Amino acid sequence: MHFLKLILRNTLRHKLRTSLTVLGLVVAILAFGLLRTVVDAWYSGAEGASSTRLVTRNAISLVFPLPINYQERIRRIHGVTAITHASWFGGVYIAPRNFFPQFAVDAKTYFHLYPEYFIPPAEMKAFLTDRKGCVIGRKLANTHGFKIGDTIPLRGTIYPGAWSFTVRAIYDGDAGTDTSQFFFHWNYLNETMKKVVARRTDWIGVYVIGISDPDRAAEISTEVDAMFKNSLAETLTETEKAFQLGFVSMTEAIVVAIRIVSFLVIFIILAVMANTMAMTARERIGEYATLKALGFGPRFLAGLIYGESLAIALTGAGIGILLTFPVADEFSKQVGTLFPVFGVSLETVYMQAAAAIAVGITAAALPAFRAARVPIVDGLRSIG
């Protein structure tokens, strides 16, 4: 108990220095946690992917569509339990900054393959019976203030023209579900395009395939692609996770840069913390020599320094971790649907705590070594 009181008194001896060091730690731990959460958000789509879903796209590029008549041929493959399709719409809501994912889907089959989307039965029925109806996610609804019955106007880019949809359903999901998306009837899109550009009809963006056995994913993928080999629209089939990671790989340099910056933040605060502990130990050389003369050993002196360093580091880390959650929530609101899933994970909290402990131990190592080895006579002659 006396040992802990001594550590506490040493920590509070220079209140301004300790406060500034703690403040620096709070900022560093908070920044580290926020940057790690951004990285997690980048990979959230892949982490939330289902092992029983495959995605089939055009082998050349996602930009090129696939014929709608592939659907029945894929359905007959052994191991395929369900199939649906989706097409990227790419419309603009008022201004380009209001971006959110928009898909024209097969309304009757699409949501059966995504049980993680929670839609009230009454709302689902209303969507199915309204060809101009749409289903939106809870986050998208909260971001723009949409509610059931509202009309959402979109300006087409890939599919030109002015489009208007009525909100018939709002879906929810668990913490890892993307609730920032917008879905509407592919049949409505297809029928409209027949009147405008007939050659652009009966094409879809991707097929989503449900399979009974995840262990046969590679086998079924190969069989699908072999079926359309040497056709006008060859396919590339992969797991949903691999499909999502393909998008992440396009911006991998940004993710790597964010990771590097997150660790640089910890390195910088380590330097600050090491400087604080070095100054503290240098000022107390005479005290350490006196303690040695009274019979306290090197381990006791090292324990004082390590204890003080860890007390400062853990105090800063505790405040920083607590602040990470409200700051992350506010950041999520400000970026809107840019990061569909943005939440501080338990792994991030563990990394913040581990970083703080590592900083506390490393910063105290050299001062503790020097204090433990200082000769009593030299220490008593020291004037700080």
N, C-alpha and C positions, 0 to 999 in steps of 0.2 A: 504493500500500500504506500509506504514512504517513497519507494522507488517511483511509482506512478505520479505521486505528488511532485516529486523533484522534476520529472519530465514535463509535467504541466507548467510548473513555474518557469522552467527554462524556455519553454515554448512561448510563454507570454512575457518574457523579460523585455524583448524589443517588439512592442505591440505593432508599431507601424511597419517594420520590416516583415513581421509574420503576416500581417494583414495583406500587404501587397503581394507576398508570395502566395498566400492562399487565393487571392483574387486572380493571380496569373494561372494557378492550377485550375480554378473554376472555369475560366475562359478556355483553357486548353482541353480539359476533359469534356466540356460542353461541345466545343468545335469537333473534337475527335468523334464523339457520339453522333453528332449530326451528320458528319461526313460518312461514317460507317452506315448510318441509316439510309443515306442517299444511295450508297452502293447496294444495300439490301433491296431497296426499291427498284433498282435497275434490273435485278434478277428475280423480282417477285413473280413475274409471269411464268418464268421457267420453274420456279420452286413450287408454284401452285398447279402445275400441269398434271393431268391425270395419266397414269400408266396404261389405261385401257382406251386411250384415244390416239388415233393416228391422223396426220394431216397430209393430204395429197395436193400438190400444186404443180404448175407447169414446170418442167425440168429446166427450161431456159431461164426463166425468171418469174418471180411472183407477179410481175407487171402483166404477163401474158395470161389470158384466161383459159379455161378448159370447157369443152362441150358439156351440156347438161345430160346428154345421152350416155355419158360414162357411168352415171349413177347406178343404173340397174345392173350393169355388168360387174361393177365392184361389189354390189350387194350379194351376188351369187357366190362369191369366194368363201370357201370354208373358213369359219372362224370369225367372220364379220357378223356382228349382231345388229348393227344399225348404221345408217349413213345419212348425212345431211350435208348442206352446203352453205357457204357464205361468200359474199362479195363486198369488197371495200367500196364505200360510196364516196368518201372524201368531200363532203359538202362543207360550206362555210356558214356558220351561224353568226349573223350580224357583221363580225369582223374576224380576220384570220387568227387573232389572239385567243378567240374562244374555241380553241381546238378541242375536240373529243372524238374518240373512235366511233365510226358509223358503219354498220353492216346491213346489207340486204340479205335476209336469211329465209330458208324454208321454214315458215312459221309453224307448220304442223309437226316437224321432226327435230328442229334445232334444239329446243330447250329440254327435250328428253335426254339428250346427250350431255347436258350440263345441269345435273341435279344440285350443284352448289348454288345455282341461282334460285332464290326463294321468291316465287310469285304467287300471290293469292289466287285461288281458282277463279273467283269472279272476275278479277282483272284480266287473267289469261283468256277467259272466254270472251271478254269484250275486245281484246286485241285480235283474236282469231276471226271475229265477225266483222271487223272494220278494216277494209283493204288499205286505208290510209292511216291506220293506227300504228303506234310504235311502243316499244318497251324500252325504258331507260333505267339506269342504275341509280341507287340512292345517292351516291356521291355527286353524280351529275345533276340530279334533281336539287340537291342542297346548294350546289355551287351556283346554279343559275336561277334558283327559285321556281323550278318547274313543279307542277302538280297535275293530278289526274284531270283530264279534260282540256288542258292547255294546248294551244297550237304552236308548233315549233316550225318556223320557216327556215329553209336551208337553200343556199345558192349553190347549185351544182357546179363542179369543176370537171370531174371525170365524165359525169353525165350532166350535160349542160341544161340550164333552165332553172325556173323557180319552183321549188318543191315545198309542200306543206304537209305536216304530219300532226296527228292528234295523240297526245299521251293517253294511252289506255291502261298501261301497267307500269309499276315501279318495282324493280327487283332488289332484294337485299342479299347479303351473303355474310360469311364469317370474316374474320380479320384478314385472311389472305386472299379474299375474292375481289376481283376488279369490278367495282360498281360504278364505273365512270363511262360505260358504253351505251350505245344507242342502236337499237335493232328495229327494222321494219320489214315489210313483206317483199320478198324477192319477186313474187308474181306481179305486184304492182309496178315495180321497177321495169320488169321485162315487158309487160303490156304497154307501158308508157313509151318505152324505147322503140317498140314496133311501129308506133305512129311517127317517130322522129327519125331514127336511123335503124332500119330493119336489119341490116347486117350485123348489128351489135346485140341482137337478141339471142336467147337460148345459150348464153355463156355464163359461167360462174367463176369466182375467184379461186376458192379452195373447197375440197371435200373434207369433211370431218368424219372419220370412220370409228365406230365403236367395235371393239374386239372382246372376245370372251376370255382370252388368256394372254396376259401381258408378256409371258415368256415366248409367245409366238409372234411378237411385234415385228421382228426382223424378217421372219419368214413370210408373213402376210404382206409386208411392205415390198419385198422382192417380187412377190406374185402379182401385186397390183401394177408395179412398174413394168414387169415383163409383159403383161397383158396389152399395154399400149406402146410397146417398143416399136420403133420405126413408123409410128403414126404421125399425123400432122401436128398432134399436140402430145408429145411424150410427157410422162409424169415423173415426179420425184416424191416419194412417200417416206415420211419419217415420223418419229414419235412427237407428240405435242411438245415435250420438253426440248427436243432438238430443234424443232421449228421455232420456238420462242428464243432459244439461245442464238439462233441465226440472226435475229434482230439485234441482240445484245452485242454480237461480234462486230456489227457495223460501227458501233460506237465504243469499241473496247479501249481505244486510246484514251478516251475521256475517263472511263472507269479506272484505268491504271493510274492516270494522273491524280484522280481523287484519292485513291489509296495511298499514293506516295505522299501527298499533302497531309493526309491524316496522320501518318507516322512522323512526318517532319514536325508537326505541331507538338507531338510528344517529345521529340528530340530537343526542341527549343526549350520547352518547359523544364526538361531535365537539366539543361545548362543553367537555367535560372535557379533551379532548386539546388544544384551543386554549388553554385556561387554563394547562395545564402548559408548553406551548411559550412562551407569553408570559412566564411567570415565569422560565423558563430564559434566554430572550434578554435580559430586563431585568437579570438578575443578571450577565450577561457583557458588558455594554456596554463596560466598560473593556478587557476582553480583545480584543473585536472592534476597538476603536480602536488597540490595540497592534499587532494583526496588520496593520491598514491602514498604520500607520506603518512597519512592516517591509516593506511593498511588496505585501502580499496584496490582491487586488482584491475588489470587491463580490460577484462571482460565487463566489469561494472561500468567503466568509462565508455567503452564501445556501446554498451547497452543504452546509456544515456543519449548518445548521439543518434543511434539508430532509432530509438524511441521517439526522440524529438522530430526527426526527419519523417518518420512514418505518421506521426500525429498530424503534422502539417499536410502531408500528402493525402492522407485519408480524409481529413476535414475538407480540403479543397475538392477531392473526388466526390465525397458525399453530396456536397452542395451542387457540384456540376452535374452529377447523375440525376438528382432531383429536378434540376432545371431543364434537363434534356427533354423530358416528356412534354411540358407545356410549350417549350420552344418548337419542338417537332410538330406538335398539333397546329401551332400558329403558322409554321412554315408550310404545312400541308394545305392549309386554307388559302395561303397566298399564291401557291403554285397551281391551285385548282386541280384540273384533271391531268396535269403534266405527269405526275406520279400517282397512278391510280391506287396503289397500295403503299402507304407511307406510315410506318409505325416502328417504334423503338423495340427491337427484339431483346429477349433475355440474353442472347449471345453478345449483343452490343454492350449491355450493362456489365457482363462478366469481363469483357475486354477493357472497358473503362476502369473497372476496379483493379484488374491485373496490371494495367498500365500505371496506375497510381502507386501500387505497391512496388512495382519495378523501379519507378522514379524515386520513391522514398528510400529504398535499399541502396540503389546505385549512387544516389547523391551523398549518402552518408558513408560510403565505403572508405574513401580516401581520408576524410577527416577523422573517422574512427580509428583507422590504422595509425595515423600520425599521433593522435592523442594517446593511444595505448602504448606507443613506443617512446614517448618523450621522456627523457631522463628527469628525475625530480629536481636536481640542481638547476638544469637549464630551464625547466619550466618555471621554477620560483624566481628566476632572474628575468623572465619574460614580462614585458610591460604591455602586451596586447598589440 
